[in-house]
Amino acid sequence: MKRPVESSVSLPEPDGVLLVEDVHQRFFRTSVALSLAQVKNVIPPLDIIKVLNANGVKFVLVGAHGIAGWMRKPRATQDVDLVVMNQHVKKATRALLKAFPQLEAEDEEVVVRLRDRESKEVLIDLLKQRELYREVFKHTQMASEAGESFRIPSLELALAMKYAAMISPNRPLEKVHQDAHDFIVMVKGNPKYNRDTLQTLGEVVFSGGGEELLEMIRKAAAGERLDL
């Protein structure tokens, strides 16, 4: 296997039926609560979202907070991950450093990492539009919390992002297995998806990735082991 070195779904709840946006709001709140309870010095995602919205930054909330509704098994996370429109990366960095003076920025090729000055832990990742993320704003849906609106990945994009992470040759093994967990629970919790969109996004990851992504989804749905 050679690799390189907008959706509408129905999400039934066991105890009743929730609208899609209610599901994302519910599990976003849970992932935030878990993070605040378990992680030292974490910055609440909503505080970051408010700053970016106030400064007109176009972004998509990704990472554990962004896909919590698709997973339905939210978990704590130390950092907040956002894909930022390339033209807005510098503006976003300046606004967040002003709002959170305890942070310092490291501008890398694909991401601006905002670290706590004392602990050096990464608390915010501003991901640039490279590779799969070039397509990010074409595959989102709106979410809202406490009067703030923001974009999160579509189901198809969320699956493609986890797929890209799982096959990355530079990804630490422990993170690959966490990615696989997230991928599997999203597949099992969301049986309706757009195959054509997944095919297209998989091909963005690498040539031939569309078929492999669909095969991984088939295996996850069937309870088969994924080849990582």
C-alpha positions in Angstrom: 0.0 0.0 0.0 1.7 3.2 -1.2 1.4 6.3 0.9 3.1 9.6 0.9 6.2 10.2 3.3 -21.3 19.4 3.6 -22.9 16.5 5.1 -26.4 16.0 6.6 -26.9 13.2 9.0 -29.4 12.0 11.5 -28.1 11.4 15.0 -30.6 9.5 17.2 -30.0 9.5 20.9 -30.9 6.5 23.1 -33.1 8.6 25.3 -34.7 10.6 22.5 -33.9 12.5 19.4 -31.8 15.6 19.3 -31.2 17.9 16.4 -27.7 17.7 14.9 -26.7 21.1 16.3 -27.9 20.1 19.8 -25.8 17.0 19.6 -22.7 19.0 18.8 -23.4 21.6 21.4 -24.0 18.9 24.1 -20.8 17.0 23.4 -18.7 20.2 22.9 -19.8 21.3 26.4 -18.8 17.9 27.7 -15.3 17.9 26.1 -14.7 21.4 27.5 -15.8 20.4 31.0 -13.6 17.4 31.0 -10.6 19.4 29.8 -11.1 22.1 32.5 -11.4 19.5 35.2 -8.4 17.4 34.1 -5.9 19.7 32.5 -3.9 22.4 34.2 -3.8 25.9 32.7 -6.1 24.9 29.8 -7.7 27.9 28.0 -11.5 27.4 27.5 -12.2 27.0 23.7 -15.1 29.5 24.0 -12.7 32.2 25.2 -10.5 31.6 22.2 -13.5 31.6 19.8 -14.7 34.9 21.3 -11.4 36.6 20.6 -11.2 35.3 17.0 -14.8 36.2 16.2 -14.3 39.7 17.7 -11.3 40.2 15.3 -13.0 38.8 12.2 -10.8 35.8 11.9 -12.1 33.0 9.7 -11.4 29.6 11.3 -12.7 26.1 11.9 -12.5 24.4 15.3 -11.0 21.0 14.9 -9.2 18.6 17.3 -11.1 16.9 20.1 -13.4 19.8 20.7 -14.3 20.2 17.1 -15.2 16.5 16.5 -16.8 15.8 19.9 -20.3 15.7 18.5 -19.3 13.2 15.8 -17.5 11.0 18.3 -20.2 11.1 21.0 -17.4 10.0 23.3 -15.8 13.3 24.2 -12.5 13.4 26.1 -10.2 15.9 27.7 -7.6 17.6 25.7 -4.8 20.0 26.6 -4.8 22.2 23.5 -7.3 23.8 21.3 -6.8 23.1 17.6 -8.1 25.5 14.9 -7.5 25.7 11.2 -7.2 29.4 10.3 -7.5 30.9 6.9 -4.0 31.6 5.7 -4.6 35.3 5.3 -5.8 35.5 8.9 -3.0 33.6 10.7 -1.0 36.6 11.7 -4.1 38.5 12.8 -5.2 35.5 14.8 -1.8 35.2 16.4 -1.6 38.9 17.4 -5.2 38.8 18.8 -4.6 35.7 20.9 -1.3 36.9 22.3 -2.9 40.1 23.3 -5.8 38.3 25.0 -3.7 35.7 26.7 -0.3 37.4 27.6 0.8 34.2 29.3 1.4 32.7 25.8 4.2 32.9 23.4 4.2 32.0 19.7 6.3 29.6 17.6 5.6 30.1 13.9 6.4 26.8 12.2 5.8 25.7 8.6 2.4 24.2 9.0 1.2 25.6 12.4 1.6 28.5 14.8 2.0 27.0 18.3 1.0 29.1 21.2 2.8 27.9 24.4 2.5 28.8 28.0 5.6 30.8 28.8 6.3 29.0 32.0 5.3 25.4 31.4 6.1 25.5 27.6 3.0 23.4 27.0 1.2 24.0 23.8 -2.3 25.4 24.6 -3.4 26.6 21.1 -2.5 25.3 17.7 -3.3 27.5 14.7 -3.1 25.2 11.8 -2.3 26.7 8.4 -4.2 25.7 5.2 -1.8 23.0 3.9 -2.6 19.7 2.2 -6.0 18.4 3.4 -6.7 21.7 5.2 -6.8 23.6 1.9 -10.3 22.1 1.6 -11.4 22.7 5.1 -13.8 25.7 4.5 -15.7 23.7 1.9 -16.6 21.0 4.3 -17.9 22.5 7.5 -21.1 23.2 9.4 -22.0 25.9 11.9 -22.2 25.3 15.6 -22.9 27.8 18.4 -22.4 28.2 22.1 -23.3 31.0 24.5 -24.1 33.3 21.6 -20.9 32.6 19.7 -21.1 30.9 16.3 -18.2 28.9 14.8 -17.4 26.3 12.2 -16.7 22.6 12.9 -15.7 19.9 10.4 -18.4 18.0 8.5 -18.5 14.3 9.2 -16.6 13.5 6.0 -13.9 16.0 6.8 -13.6 14.8 10.4 -13.1 11.2 9.1 -10.6 12.4 6.5 -8.6 14.3 9.0 -8.3 11.3 11.3 -7.4 9.1 8.3 -4.6 11.5 7.4 -3.3 11.5 10.9 -3.4 7.7 11.2 -1.3 7.2 8.1 1.2 10.0 8.7 4.7 8.5 8.9 5.8 11.0 11.4 2.9 10.6 13.9 3.9 9.1 17.3 2.4 5.6 17.7 0.4 6.4 20.8 -1.3 9.2 18.9 -2.0 7.0 15.9 -3.9 4.6 18.2 -5.9 7.5 19.7 -6.7 8.6 16.1 -7.9 5.1 15.3 -10.1 5.1 18.3 -11.6 8.4 17.3 -12.1 7.2 13.7 -13.8 4.0 14.7 -16.3 5.6 17.2 -17.2 8.3 14.6 -17.8 5.6 11.9 -19.9 3.5 14.3 -21.9 6.5 15.6 -22.6 8.0 12.2 -23.6 5.4 9.6 -24.8 8.0 7.0 -22.1 9.7 5.1 -21.3 10.9 1.6 -19.1 8.4 -0.2 -18.2 10.7 -3.1 -17.1 13.5 -0.7 -15.0 11.0 1.3 -13.5 9.7 -1.9 -12.5 13.2 -3.0 -11.0 14.1 0.4 -9.1 10.8 0.6 -7.5 11.6 -2.8 -6.4 15.0 -1.4 -4.5 13.1 1.3 -2.7 11.1 -1.3 -3.3 9.6 -4.7 -5.3 6.4 -4.0 -6.3 7.6 -0.6 -10.0 7.8 -1.5 -10.4 4.0 -1.9 -8.3 3.3 1.2 -10.3 5.7 3.3 -13.6 4.1 2.2 -12.1 0.6 3.0 -11.1 1.7 6.4 -14.6 3.0 7.1 -16.0 -0.4 5.9 -13.7 -2.2 8.3 -14.5 0.1 11.2 -18.2 -0.3 10.7 -17.8 -4.1 10.5 -15.7 -4.3 13.6 -12.6 -5.4 11.7 -9.0 -4.5 12.7 -7.6 -1.5 10.9 -4.2 -1.9 9.2 -2.2 1.0 10.6 
